[in-house]
Amino acid sequence: MGGFTDGTAPPRKVPRVPSTGRLDVFRISLRAALGALLLLAMLQPAAFARSLDEILSSGRLVVGVNPTLPPLGLFNDKNEIDGFDVDVSRKIAEMLGVELEVQQVGSPDRIPFVASGKIDYVMGAMTRNPERAKVIDFTVPVHTEVFGVLTTEDQPFSDWRDLNSPDVTLVQVRGTTPLKFIEENLPEAEVTLLDNYPDVVRALAQGRGDALLDVIDFVGEHMNKHDVAWKVVETPVDVYYCSLGVAKGNYSLRDWLNVAVFELHRSGFIDETWKKWFGIDMLFEADASPYF
C-alpha cells in the first residue's frame, strides 16, 4: 500500500469542476447590466429632469401640450398650439419670470417626454391614477372632468342609473369609449349613434333623444349654440382630477408648481380661463385647498 515515508496518507485528489468559461462571463455581465439599469432607473429623474433652479437659470419653461384635445390644446389660425393648457402654462411661466416653450406631445409619448427631461411638465387631461403615479409625480389638480349625463331640464333623471330603462334613448358618438360602459351598465337603454358631438348635442336639443353619457365638459361649446335649458345630472359616473405631470422625484419643481396652481385657483384665473375656452363653468370644482 503506497504512502509517504512518515506514515501520513497521500493527499486526496479533488475532482476538477469543468469550467463554464463563457457562461460565467455571461452571468457576471448580465448581473452587472441589470444592476446598471436599476441604478439608471433610480437616478433618472435626478440625471435628466431639470430642477426649479435649472429652469430659472435657463430662462425658459418647456411644457408638453397635446393639440388634438380641444379646447385643452389645439392649433389656432396661425398654426400655433393654443388652448386652455397653453394659457395656464403661459401664466405659470410669467410667475416664474421665464419664457414659455410649448412642445407638442401625444398620448403615447407624453409620459416618456417628462421622464427623459425633454419637457419640464405635461398637461393634456393628465388624470391622476395609481398606475401613472408609479412613473411620474403629480401636482395638485388644475381642473376636473366629469364623466356624466347631459340632458334637458324637462327630463326627470337625477342619477346616471336612471338611464337604464327601455324608455330612455341615449344619443352617443359612434366608436367612443362610453359605449362599452353603456353596454355593461345600462343594457336596457336604447342607443342612437351619430358621427360627431355637434350632431349629438343638436339631436338632444331637438328632442330626438333623452341624454348623452360622456365627459360633459368638452361639449360646452356645442351646448351654447342651442337655446335649450340644459341639465347635467347631479350624480355623475365619475369625476377625473387632472394635474400637471412632472418627472418622478423632481420635488423642487413639483413643490413650486403646487403653490403656483393654488394661487391660480385662489385668484380665479383657472375658472376664468376654463370658461373662456370651454364656454361653460367647470362642472365640478377643483377646490383650492391650502393643504398639499
NUBAZA-67001 format. One line per 2 residues: their letters; for each residue x, y, z of N, C-alpha, C. Coordinates in Angstrom, 2 decimals. Example, Ala and Ser with C-alpha at 12.3 -4.5 7.8 and 13.67 -1.06 7.14 Angstrom:
as> 13.19 -5.69 7.80 12.30 -4.50 7.80 13.20 -3.30 7.80 | 12.85 -2.25 7.08 13.67 -1.06 7.14 12.90 0.03 7.87
This chain:
mg> 0.86 -1.20 0.00 0.00 0.00 0.00 0.88 1.23 0.00 | 0.71 2.11 -0.96 1.58 3.27 -1.08 1.32 4.32 -0.03
gf> 2.31 5.16 0.26 2.13 6.26 1.19 3.41 7.02 1.34 | 3.37 8.06 2.20 4.57 8.83 2.48 5.38 8.12 3.52
td> 6.68 8.32 3.56 7.58 7.61 4.46 7.33 7.95 5.90 | 6.70 9.11 6.16 6.43 9.47 7.56 5.13 8.88 8.06
gt> 4.49 8.05 7.20 3.28 7.36 7.64 2.00 8.11 7.38 | 2.07 9.31 6.89 0.84 10.05 6.60 0.28 9.60 5.27
ap> -1.04 9.74 5.13 -1.70 9.35 3.89 -1.43 10.37 2.81 | -1.35 9.93 1.58 -1.15 10.90 0.48 -2.36 11.81 0.35
pr> -2.18 13.05 -0.09 -3.32 13.98 -0.25 -4.32 13.44 -1.24 | -5.61 13.63 -0.89 -6.68 13.18 -1.78 -6.78 14.10 -2.97
kv> -7.05 13.51 -4.10 -7.24 14.32 -5.31 -8.65 14.89 -5.32 | -8.74 16.18 -5.45 -10.03 16.85 -5.52 -10.50 16.85 -6.97
pr> -11.72 16.32 -7.23 -12.18 16.30 -8.63 -12.26 17.71 -9.20 | -11.81 17.86 -10.39 -11.88 19.18 -11.04 -13.29 19.43 -11.57
vp> -13.79 20.61 -11.29 -15.09 21.01 -11.82 -14.86 21.66 -13.17 | -15.50 21.15 -14.18 -15.28 21.74 -15.51 -15.61 23.23 -15.52
st> -14.77 24.03 -16.08 -15.01 25.49 -16.16 -16.15 25.79 -17.12 | -17.01 26.68 -16.67 -18.12 27.08 -17.54 -17.69 28.16 -18.54
gr> -16.53 28.73 -18.32 -15.95 29.67 -19.30 -16.85 30.82 -19.65 | -17.29 30.83 -20.88 -18.09 31.94 -21.39 -19.39 32.10 -20.61
ld> -19.94 30.98 -20.09 -21.19 31.08 -19.32 -21.01 31.91 -18.07 | -19.87 31.71 -17.37 -19.58 32.51 -16.17 -19.48 33.99 -16.52
vf> -18.76 34.25 -17.60 -18.60 35.65 -18.02 -19.95 36.26 -18.35 | -20.80 35.48 -19.03 -22.13 35.97 -19.40 -22.96 36.30 -18.16
ri> -22.90 35.38 -17.16 -23.68 35.62 -15.94 -23.22 36.87 -15.21 | -21.92 37.03 -15.13 -21.37 38.22 -14.47 -21.79 39.48 -15.22
sl> -21.68 39.42 -16.54 -22.05 40.59 -17.36 -23.53 40.91 -17.23 | -24.38 39.86 -17.18 -25.81 40.06 -17.05 -26.15 40.73 -15.73
ra> -25.51 40.23 -14.64 -25.77 40.85 -13.33 -25.34 42.31 -13.33 | -24.21 42.59 -13.93 -23.71 43.97 -13.98 -24.66 44.86 -14.78
al> -25.16 44.32 -15.91 -26.07 45.10 -16.75 -27.37 45.39 -16.03 | -27.93 44.38 -15.36 -29.18 44.59 -14.62 -28.99 45.60 -13.50
ga> -27.82 45.51 -12.84 -27.55 46.47 -11.78 -27.45 47.89 -12.31 | -26.82 48.02 -13.47 -26.69 49.35 -14.09 -28.04 49.91 -14.49
ll> -28.92 49.05 -15.04 -30.26 49.51 -15.43 -31.05 49.95 -14.22 | -30.95 49.19 -13.12 -31.66 49.56 -11.90 -31.16 50.90 -11.39
ll> -29.84 51.06 -11.39 -29.27 52.33 -10.92 -29.72 53.49 -11.80 | -29.74 53.25 -13.12 -30.17 54.30 -14.06 -31.61 54.68 -13.80
am> -32.47 53.67 -13.54 -33.88 53.95 -13.27 -34.04 54.77 -12.01 | -33.20 54.47 -10.99 -33.30 55.20 -9.73 -32.80 56.63 -9.88
lq> -31.78 56.81 -10.72 -31.17 58.13 -10.85 -31.77 58.97 -11.96 | -32.66 58.37 -12.76 -33.14 59.05 -13.97 -33.70 60.43 -13.71
pa> -34.62 60.64 -12.73 -35.13 61.99 -12.54 -34.03 62.98 -12.21 | -33.10 62.57 -11.34 -32.02 63.48 -10.97 -31.11 63.76 -12.15
af> -30.94 62.74 -13.02 -29.99 62.89 -14.12 -30.56 63.72 -15.27 | -31.86 63.61 -15.55 -32.42 64.18 -16.76 -33.39 65.34 -16.51
ar> -34.24 65.24 -15.50 -35.24 66.28 -15.27 -34.58 67.55 -14.75 | -35.04 68.68 -15.25 -34.47 69.95 -14.81 -35.12 70.40 -13.51
sl> -34.30 70.77 -12.57 -34.80 71.28 -11.29 -35.35 72.69 -11.49 | -35.99 73.20 -10.46 -36.52 74.57 -10.50 -35.39 75.56 -10.76
de> -34.26 75.41 -10.08 -33.14 76.33 -10.27 -32.61 76.29 -11.70 | -32.58 75.11 -12.29 -32.09 74.99 -13.67 -33.03 75.65 -14.66
il> -34.33 75.55 -14.41 -35.30 76.22 -15.27 -35.14 77.73 -15.16 | -35.00 78.22 -13.94 -34.82 79.66 -13.74 -33.53 80.15 -14.40
ss> -32.47 79.37 -14.29 -31.18 79.76 -14.89 -31.25 79.78 -16.41 | -32.01 78.86 -16.97 -32.11 78.78 -18.43 -32.99 79.87 -19.02
gr> -33.92 80.39 -18.20 -34.83 81.44 -18.68 -35.98 80.93 -19.51 | -36.23 79.61 -19.48 -37.35 79.07 -20.25 -37.98 77.88 -19.54
lv> -39.28 77.74 -19.74 -40.06 76.62 -19.21 -40.59 75.83 -20.40 | -40.29 74.54 -20.46 -40.70 73.70 -21.59 -41.88 72.83 -21.15
vg> -43.01 73.01 -21.82 -44.26 72.35 -21.42 -44.80 71.51 -22.56 | -45.25 70.30 -22.25 -45.85 69.43 -23.24 -47.36 69.62 -23.30
vn> -47.87 69.90 -24.51 -49.31 70.11 -24.72 -49.75 69.26 -25.92 | -50.89 68.61 -25.77 -51.45 67.79 -26.85 -52.45 68.64 -27.64
pt> -52.14 68.98 -28.90 -53.03 69.86 -29.68 -54.21 69.13 -30.30 | -54.40 67.86 -29.98 -55.54 67.11 -30.52 -56.63 66.92 -29.48
lp> -56.60 67.73 -28.41 -57.61 67.63 -27.36 -58.29 68.98 -27.15 | -58.92 69.54 -28.17 -59.56 70.85 -27.99 -60.71 70.79 -26.98
pl> -60.88 71.85 -26.19 -60.11 73.10 -26.22 -58.94 73.12 -25.24 | -58.57 71.97 -24.65 -57.37 71.94 -23.80 -56.15 72.33 -24.64
gl> -56.03 71.73 -25.81 -54.96 72.05 -26.74 -55.47 71.95 -28.16 | -55.03 72.88 -29.00 -55.48 72.92 -30.40 -54.51 73.78 -31.20
fn> -54.63 73.71 -32.52 -53.88 74.61 -33.40 -54.78 75.79 -33.76 | -54.26 77.01 -33.55 -55.06 78.20 -33.86 -54.89 78.59 -35.33
dk> -55.41 79.75 -35.69 -55.38 80.21 -37.08 -53.96 80.44 -37.60 | -53.02 80.64 -36.69 -51.62 80.84 -37.07 -50.84 79.54 -37.05
ne> -51.56 78.42 -36.88 -50.95 77.09 -36.79 -50.03 76.96 -35.58 | -50.37 77.72 -34.54 -49.64 77.62 -33.27 -50.48 76.84 -32.27
id> -49.80 76.12 -31.37 -50.53 75.38 -30.34 -51.09 76.37 -29.34 | -52.37 76.24 -29.06 -53.09 77.18 -28.22 -54.04 76.39 -27.33
gf> -54.86 77.11 -26.56 -55.88 76.45 -25.76 -55.74 76.71 -24.27 | -56.58 76.07 -23.50 -56.58 76.22 -22.05 -55.21 75.89 -21.46
dv> -54.63 74.77 -21.87 -53.34 74.35 -21.31 -52.25 75.37 -21.58 | -52.27 75.98 -22.76 -51.25 76.97 -23.10 -51.44 78.23 -22.28
dv> -52.68 78.68 -22.11 -52.94 79.87 -21.30 -52.47 79.68 -19.86 | -52.77 78.52 -19.30 -52.33 78.23 -17.92 -50.81 78.19 -17.85
sr> -50.18 77.54 -18.81 -48.72 77.43 -18.80 -48.05 78.79 -19.03 | -48.68 79.61 -19.88 -48.14 80.95 -20.11 -48.15 81.76 -18.80
ki> -49.22 81.61 -18.03 -49.31 82.30 -16.74 -48.28 81.77 -15.75 | -48.07 80.47 -15.74 -47.08 79.88 -14.85 -45.67 80.37 -15.22
ae> -45.38 80.42 -16.52 -44.07 80.94 -16.96 -43.90 82.39 -16.54 | -44.97 83.16 -16.63 -44.92 84.56 -16.19 -44.62 84.65 -14.70
ml> -45.24 83.78 -13.90 -44.98 83.77 -12.46 -43.54 83.39 -12.15 | -42.96 82.54 -13.00 -41.56 82.15 -12.83 -40.60 83.23 -13.33
gv> -41.08 84.08 -14.22 -40.22 85.09 -14.83 -39.38 84.53 -15.95 | -39.91 83.53 -16.68 -39.17 82.91 -17.78 -40.06 82.88 -19.03
el> -39.46 82.52 -20.16 -40.19 82.36 -21.41 -40.84 80.97 -21.46 | -41.98 80.89 -22.14 -42.66 79.60 -22.31 -42.30 79.00 -23.66
ev> -41.92 77.72 -23.65 -41.70 76.96 -24.88 -42.69 75.79 -24.87 | -43.56 75.73 -25.86 -44.57 74.67 -25.95 -44.06 73.56 -26.85
qq> -44.06 72.35 -26.33 -43.63 71.17 -27.08 -44.86 70.30 -27.37 | -45.07 69.98 -28.63 -46.20 69.12 -28.98 -45.96 67.70 -28.49
vg> -46.98 67.13 -27.83 -46.92 65.75 -27.37 -48.22 65.04 -27.75 | -48.17 63.72 -27.76 -49.35 62.90 -27.96 -49.53 61.98 -26.77
sp> -50.61 61.25 -26.74 -50.87 60.37 -25.62 -49.77 59.34 -25.38 | -49.19 58.71 -26.44 -48.18 57.68 -26.18 -46.85 58.22 -25.65
dr> -46.47 59.45 -26.05 -45.12 59.91 -25.72 -45.06 60.95 -24.60 | -46.20 61.38 -24.08 -46.16 62.49 -23.12 -45.45 62.10 -21.82
ip> -45.69 60.90 -21.31 -45.03 60.48 -20.07 -43.54 60.21 -20.30 | -43.14 59.51 -21.38 -41.70 59.38 -21.65 -40.99 60.71 -21.83
fv> -41.66 61.71 -22.41 -41.05 63.03 -22.58 -40.75 63.66 -21.22 | -41.65 63.48 -20.26 -41.41 64.01 -18.91 -40.26 63.27 -18.26
as> -40.30 61.93 -18.31 -39.30 61.12 -17.63 -37.89 61.35 -18.17 | -37.79 61.64 -19.47 -36.48 61.83 -20.10 -35.97 63.26 -19.98
gk> -36.79 64.16 -19.46 -36.37 65.55 -19.32 -36.54 66.37 -20.58 | -37.22 65.82 -21.59 -37.45 66.59 -22.82 -38.40 67.74 -22.57
id> -39.30 67.58 -21.62 -40.20 68.66 -21.19 -40.16 68.74 -19.67 | -40.51 69.90 -19.14 -40.47 70.09 -17.68 -41.74 69.58 -17.01
yv> -42.87 69.79 -17.65 -44.11 69.15 -17.18 -45.05 68.97 -18.36 | -46.08 68.17 -18.15 -47.02 67.87 -19.23 -48.43 68.16 -18.76
mg> -49.25 68.66 -19.70 -50.67 68.84 -19.46 -51.42 67.95 -20.44 | -52.68 68.24 -20.71 -53.44 67.43 -21.67 -54.23 66.34 -21.01
am> -55.17 66.73 -20.11 -56.04 65.75 -19.45 -55.21 64.70 -18.72 | -54.20 65.15 -17.96 -53.36 64.22 -17.22 -54.08 63.80 -15.93
tr> -54.95 62.82 -16.08 -55.71 62.31 -14.94 -54.79 61.57 -13.98 | -54.91 61.89 -12.70 -54.12 61.18 -11.69 -54.69 59.77 -11.51
np> -53.82 58.78 -11.48 -54.24 57.44 -11.10 -53.03 56.69 -10.56 | -53.25 55.61 -9.82 -52.15 54.91 -9.17 -51.09 54.37 -10.13
er> -51.50 53.92 -11.31 -50.53 53.37 -12.24 -49.59 54.46 -12.76 | -50.14 55.60 -13.15 -49.29 56.69 -13.63 -48.39 57.22 -12.52
ak> -48.90 57.20 -11.29 -48.14 57.73 -10.16 -46.93 56.86 -9.82 | -46.84 55.66 -10.38 -45.64 54.84 -10.23 -44.50 55.38 -11.09
vi> -44.86 56.13 -12.12 -43.87 56.54 -13.13 -43.55 58.02 -13.05 | -44.56 58.86 -12.78 -44.34 60.30 -12.69 -45.01 60.82 -11.42
df> -44.69 62.05 -11.06 -45.34 62.73 -9.93 -46.38 63.70 -10.45 | -47.36 64.01 -9.60 -48.45 64.91 -9.98 -48.51 66.10 -9.02
tv> -48.91 67.24 -9.56 -49.21 68.39 -8.71 -50.63 68.27 -8.18 | -51.05 69.27 -7.42 -52.46 69.36 -7.04 -53.27 69.55 -8.33
pv> -54.56 69.20 -8.32 -55.34 69.26 -9.56 -55.47 70.69 -10.11 | -55.35 70.77 -11.43 -55.60 72.03 -12.14 -57.09 72.14 -12.48
ht> -57.66 71.02 -12.93 -59.08 71.02 -13.29 -59.65 69.62 -13.14 | -60.95 69.52 -13.27 -61.63 68.24 -13.25 -62.30 67.99 -14.60
ev> -62.69 66.76 -14.81 -63.52 66.40 -15.96 -64.61 65.47 -15.44 | -65.84 65.70 -15.85 -66.98 64.95 -15.35 -67.46 63.95 -16.39
fg> -67.36 62.68 -16.06 -67.96 61.63 -16.88 -69.37 61.45 -16.35 | -70.33 62.06 -17.04 -71.68 62.09 -16.51 -72.73 62.17 -17.61
vl> -73.87 62.74 -17.25 -75.04 62.72 -18.13 -75.46 64.15 -18.47 | -75.56 64.44 -19.76 -76.14 65.69 -20.23 -77.55 65.41 -20.71
tt> -78.48 66.21 -20.23 -79.87 66.08 -20.66 -80.50 67.47 -20.61 | -81.82 67.54 -20.63 -82.52 68.82 -20.58 -83.37 68.89 -19.32
ed> -83.73 70.12 -18.96 -84.44 70.34 -17.70 -85.78 69.60 -17.62 | -86.37 69.30 -18.75 -87.67 68.63 -18.71 -87.57 67.12 -18.47
qp> -86.34 66.61 -18.39 -86.15 65.19 -18.12 -86.03 64.95 -16.61 | -86.54 63.82 -16.09 -86.59 63.61 -14.64 -85.34 63.01 -14.03
fs> -84.31 62.73 -14.81 -83.16 61.99 -14.30 -82.41 62.76 -13.21 | -82.05 62.04 -12.15 -81.24 62.63 -11.08 -79.98 61.81 -10.80
dw> -79.86 60.66 -11.44 -78.73 59.76 -11.24 -78.49 59.05 -12.57 | -77.23 58.77 -12.89 -76.95 58.13 -14.17 -77.61 56.76 -14.30
rd> -77.87 56.12 -13.17 -78.51 54.79 -13.18 -79.97 54.87 -13.65 | -80.55 56.07 -13.58 -81.94 56.24 -14.04 -82.07 55.99 -15.54
ln> -80.95 55.97 -16.24 -80.99 55.80 -17.70 -81.19 54.34 -18.12 | -81.09 53.43 -17.17 -81.18 52.00 -17.51 -82.63 51.57 -17.65
sp> -83.25 52.03 -18.74 -84.66 51.75 -18.99 -84.91 51.70 -20.49 | -85.78 50.82 -20.95 -86.10 50.78 -22.40 -86.83 52.02 -22.87
dv> -87.31 52.83 -21.93 -87.99 54.08 -22.29 -87.01 55.23 -22.53 | -85.71 54.99 -22.29 -84.69 56.03 -22.42 -83.88 55.80 -23.69
tl> -83.70 56.86 -24.48 -82.85 56.80 -25.67 -81.61 57.66 -25.45 | -80.46 57.02 -25.43 -79.20 57.72 -25.34 -78.70 58.05 -26.74
vq> -78.21 59.26 -26.92 -77.63 59.66 -28.20 -76.12 59.76 -27.98 | -75.36 58.93 -28.69 -73.92 58.82 -28.46 -73.15 58.97 -29.76
vr> -71.85 59.27 -29.61 -70.97 59.36 -30.78 -70.43 57.96 -31.09 | -70.55 57.60 -32.32 -70.12 56.27 -32.78 -68.63 56.05 -32.50
gt> -68.29 54.87 -31.94 -66.90 54.49 -31.74 -66.22 55.03 -30.50 | -66.96 55.69 -29.60 -66.35 56.29 -28.43 -66.37 55.34 -27.23
tp> -65.53 55.65 -26.23 -65.36 54.80 -25.06 -66.64 54.58 -24.26 | -67.52 55.58 -24.07 -68.71 55.36 -23.25 -69.62 54.23 -23.73
lk> -69.51 53.85 -24.99 -70.40 52.79 -25.50 -70.20 51.48 -24.76 | -68.97 51.15 -24.42 -68.71 49.92 -23.68 -69.31 50.01 -22.28
fi> -69.17 51.20 -21.66 -69.75 51.39 -20.32 -71.27 51.22 -20.38 | -71.90 51.77 -21.40 -73.36 51.66 -21.55 -73.76 50.19 -21.72
ee> -73.02 49.49 -22.55 -73.32 48.08 -22.80 -73.26 47.26 -21.51 | -72.30 47.58 -20.65 -72.10 46.80 -19.43 -72.98 47.26 -18.28
nl> -73.33 48.55 -18.22 -74.01 49.09 -17.04 -75.42 49.61 -17.30 | -75.74 49.89 -18.56 -77.08 50.39 -18.89 -77.65 49.58 -20.06
pe> -77.72 48.27 -19.91 -78.10 47.43 -21.05 -79.54 47.60 -21.51 | -80.41 48.16 -20.66 -81.82 48.31 -21.02 -82.08 49.53 -21.89
ae> -81.17 50.48 -21.87 -81.39 51.73 -22.61 -81.26 51.52 -24.11 | -82.03 52.29 -24.87 -81.89 52.34 -26.32 -80.73 53.29 -26.66
vt> -80.01 53.01 -27.72 -78.87 53.85 -28.09 -78.96 54.24 -29.57 | -78.89 55.54 -29.83 -78.80 56.06 -31.19 -77.39 56.56 -31.42
ll> -76.73 56.13 -32.49 -75.35 56.51 -32.76 -75.28 57.53 -33.88 | -74.54 58.62 -33.62 -74.29 59.65 -34.63 -72.77 59.81 -34.81
dn> -72.38 60.63 -35.78 -70.97 60.66 -36.16 -70.10 61.60 -35.34 | -70.68 62.61 -34.71 -69.86 63.59 -34.00 -70.67 64.27 -32.90
yp> -69.95 65.03 -32.05 -70.60 65.67 -30.90 -71.55 66.80 -31.29 | -71.24 67.64 -32.27 -72.23 68.65 -32.66 -73.57 68.03 -33.06
dv> -73.54 66.92 -33.79 -74.78 66.26 -34.19 -75.52 65.67 -32.99 | -74.76 65.12 -32.03 -75.39 64.54 -30.84 -76.09 65.62 -30.02
vr> -75.41 66.75 -29.79 -76.00 67.82 -28.99 -77.21 68.41 -29.71 | -77.12 68.54 -31.02 -78.26 69.04 -31.80 -79.46 68.10 -31.67
al> -79.21 66.80 -31.70 -80.30 65.83 -31.57 -80.98 65.94 -30.21 | -80.19 66.15 -29.16 -80.78 66.32 -27.83 -81.59 67.61 -27.78
aq> -81.06 68.67 -28.37 -81.76 69.95 -28.36 -83.09 69.86 -29.12 | -83.14 69.02 -30.14 -84.36 68.86 -30.94 -85.29 67.78 -30.39
gr> -84.93 67.19 -29.27 -85.80 66.19 -28.64 -85.75 64.83 -29.30 | -84.70 64.55 -30.09 -84.58 63.25 -30.76 -83.85 62.21 -29.91
gd> -83.64 62.54 -28.66 -83.02 61.64 -27.70 -83.16 62.23 -26.32 | -82.86 61.43 -25.30 -83.09 61.87 -23.92 -81.83 62.34 -23.22
al> -80.67 61.75 -23.55 -79.47 62.08 -22.79 -78.22 61.64 -23.54 | -77.09 62.23 -23.14 -75.76 61.85 -23.61 -74.94 61.46 -22.39
ld> -74.26 60.32 -22.46 -73.35 59.90 -21.40 -71.93 60.03 -21.93 | -71.15 60.94 -21.35 -69.79 61.20 -21.86 -69.09 62.14 -20.88
vi> -67.87 62.57 -21.25 -67.19 63.63 -20.49 -67.82 64.94 -20.93 | -68.68 65.47 -20.09 -69.59 66.55 -20.49 -68.88 67.88 -20.72
df> -67.78 68.12 -20.02 -67.08 69.40 -20.14 -66.76 69.75 -21.59 | -66.47 68.75 -22.41 -65.98 69.01 -23.76 -67.08 69.32 -24.77
vg> -68.33 69.30 -24.34 -69.41 69.64 -25.28 -70.04 71.00 -24.96 | -69.44 71.75 -24.02 -69.99 73.05 -23.66 -70.12 74.00 -24.83
eh> -69.12 74.00 -25.71 -69.14 74.87 -26.89 -70.37 74.57 -27.75 | -70.71 73.29 -27.89 -71.86 72.91 -28.72 -73.18 73.18 -28.01
mn> -73.20 73.04 -26.70 -74.41 73.34 -25.92 -74.82 74.80 -26.10 | -73.84 75.70 -26.13 -74.12 77.13 -26.21 -74.72 77.57 -27.54
kh> -74.71 76.70 -28.52 -75.27 77.03 -29.84 -76.78 76.79 -29.91 | -77.35 76.27 -28.84 -78.78 75.94 -28.84 -79.47 76.60 -27.64
dv> -80.61 77.20 -27.90 -81.38 77.87 -26.86 -82.23 76.82 -26.12 | -81.53 76.08 -25.26 -82.16 74.97 -24.55 -81.78 75.06 -23.08
aw> -82.71 74.67 -22.21 -82.40 74.61 -20.77 -81.69 73.27 -20.50 | -80.35 73.31 -20.56 -79.58 72.10 -20.36 -79.50 71.71 -18.88
kv> -79.29 70.46 -18.64 -79.10 69.96 -17.27 -78.04 68.88 -17.27 | -77.07 69.00 -16.35 -76.11 67.94 -16.11 -76.58 67.18 -14.87
ve> -76.85 65.90 -15.03 -77.41 65.10 -13.94 -76.50 65.16 -12.72 | -77.14 65.34 -11.56 -76.42 65.64 -10.32 -75.40 64.57 -9.94
tp> -75.72 63.31 -10.09 -74.81 62.23 -9.71 -74.08 61.73 -10.95 | -72.78 62.05 -11.08 -72.04 61.61 -12.27 -71.57 60.16 -12.11
vd> -71.10 59.61 -13.21 -70.47 58.29 -13.14 -69.13 58.40 -12.41 | -68.36 59.42 -12.77 -67.04 59.61 -12.15 -66.59 61.05 -12.36
vy> -65.66 61.47 -11.51 -65.01 62.78 -11.66 -63.51 62.53 -11.74 | -62.88 63.02 -12.81 -61.45 62.84 -13.01 -60.72 64.11 -12.57
yc> -59.63 63.94 -11.83 -58.81 65.06 -11.38 -57.55 65.12 -12.24 | -57.37 66.23 -12.93 -56.27 66.37 -13.88 -55.24 67.37 -13.35
sl> -53.98 66.97 -13.39 -52.89 67.74 -12.79 -51.78 68.00 -13.79 | -50.74 68.65 -13.33 -49.51 68.75 -14.11 -48.66 67.54 -13.77
gv> -48.12 66.88 -14.79 -47.27 65.72 -14.56 -45.81 66.11 -14.66 | -45.03 65.80 -13.61 -43.59 66.10 -13.59 -42.80 64.82 -13.38
ak> -41.51 64.88 -13.63 -40.66 63.69 -13.50 -40.65 63.19 -12.06 | -40.58 61.89 -11.92 -40.55 61.28 -10.60 -39.35 61.80 -9.81
gn> -39.65 62.30 -8.62 -38.58 62.78 -7.75 -38.13 64.20 -7.98 | -38.75 64.91 -8.93 -38.37 66.30 -9.18 -39.16 67.21 -8.22
ys> -38.80 67.10 -6.94 -39.61 67.76 -5.90 -39.50 69.28 -5.92 | -38.35 69.81 -6.31 -38.21 71.27 -6.29 -39.19 71.91 -7.26
lr> -39.35 71.32 -8.45 -40.31 71.85 -9.41 -41.73 71.56 -8.99 | -42.01 70.33 -8.58 -43.37 69.96 -8.20 -43.88 70.83 -7.05
dw> -43.05 71.05 -6.04 -43.49 71.83 -4.88 -43.79 73.27 -5.26 | -42.97 73.86 -6.13 -43.25 75.23 -6.56 -44.54 75.27 -7.38
ln> -44.72 74.30 -8.27 -45.92 74.27 -9.09 -47.18 74.12 -8.24 | -47.10 73.37 -7.15 -48.25 73.24 -6.24 -48.68 74.60 -5.71
va> -47.70 75.40 -5.30 -48.01 76.74 -4.79 -48.59 77.61 -5.91 | -48.01 77.51 -7.11 -48.49 78.31 -8.23 -49.92 77.96 -8.60
vf> -50.23 76.65 -8.71 -51.59 76.22 -9.07 -52.59 76.66 -8.01 | -52.21 76.55 -6.74 -53.07 77.02 -5.67 -53.41 78.49 -5.85
el> -52.41 79.31 -6.17 -52.64 80.74 -6.35 -53.52 81.01 -7.57 | -53.34 80.23 -8.63 -54.16 80.41 -9.83 -55.63 80.07 -9.57
hr> -55.85 79.08 -8.72 -57.23 78.78 -8.31 -57.79 79.90 -7.43 | -57.01 80.30 -6.44 -57.49 81.28 -5.46 -57.79 82.63 -6.12
sg> -57.02 82.98 -7.14 -57.22 84.27 -7.82 -58.39 84.24 -8.81 | -58.87 83.05 -9.12 -59.95 82.93 -10.10 -59.47 82.74 -11.53
fi> -58.14 82.71 -11.72 -57.60 82.60 -13.08 -58.02 81.30 -13.76 | -57.95 80.19 -13.03 -58.31 78.90 -13.62 -59.76 78.90 -14.08
de> -60.67 79.37 -13.22 -62.09 79.37 -13.58 -62.37 80.27 -14.78 | -61.74 81.45 -14.81 -61.94 82.37 -15.93 -61.41 81.78 -17.24
tw> -60.25 81.16 -17.16 -59.64 80.59 -18.37 -60.43 79.39 -18.85 | -60.96 78.60 -17.92 -61.79 77.45 -18.29 -63.03 77.91 -19.07
kk> -63.71 78.93 -18.54 -64.92 79.41 -19.20 -64.60 80.02 -20.55 | -63.45 80.68 -20.66 -63.03 81.26 -21.94 -62.95 80.19 -23.02
wf> -62.40 79.04 -22.69 -62.15 78.01 -23.69 -63.28 76.99 -23.81 | -63.95 76.68 -22.71 -64.98 75.64 -22.74 -66.39 76.19 -22.92
gi> -66.55 77.49 -22.66 -67.86 78.11 -22.84 -68.83 77.88 -21.70 | -68.45 77.08 -20.72 -69.27 76.82 -19.53 -68.36 76.81 -18.31
dm> -68.96 76.95 -17.14 -68.19 76.84 -15.91 -67.71 75.40 -15.73 | -66.63 75.24 -14.98 -66.18 73.89 -14.65 -67.29 73.19 -13.88
lf> -67.68 72.01 -14.31 -68.85 71.35 -13.75 -68.63 70.87 -12.32 | -67.41 70.49 -12.02 -67.07 70.01 -10.67 -65.81 70.75 -10.25
ea> -65.92 71.62 -9.27 -64.81 72.48 -8.90 -63.62 71.70 -8.38 | -62.42 72.10 -8.83 -61.17 71.60 -8.25 -60.78 72.59 -7.17
da> -61.26 72.35 -5.95 -61.13 73.31 -4.87 -59.66 73.69 -4.59 | -59.46 74.96 -4.27 -58.13 75.47 -3.98 -57.80 75.23 -2.51
sp> -57.50 73.99 -2.16 -57.16 73.66 -0.78 -55.74 74.13 -0.47 | -55.54 74.77 0.69 -54.19 75.21 1.04 -53.32 74.06 1.57
yf> -53.87 72.89 1.70 -53.14 71.75 2.25 -52.73 70.80 1.14 | -51.44 70.72 0.90 -50.93 69.83 -0.14 -49.49 69.45 0.19
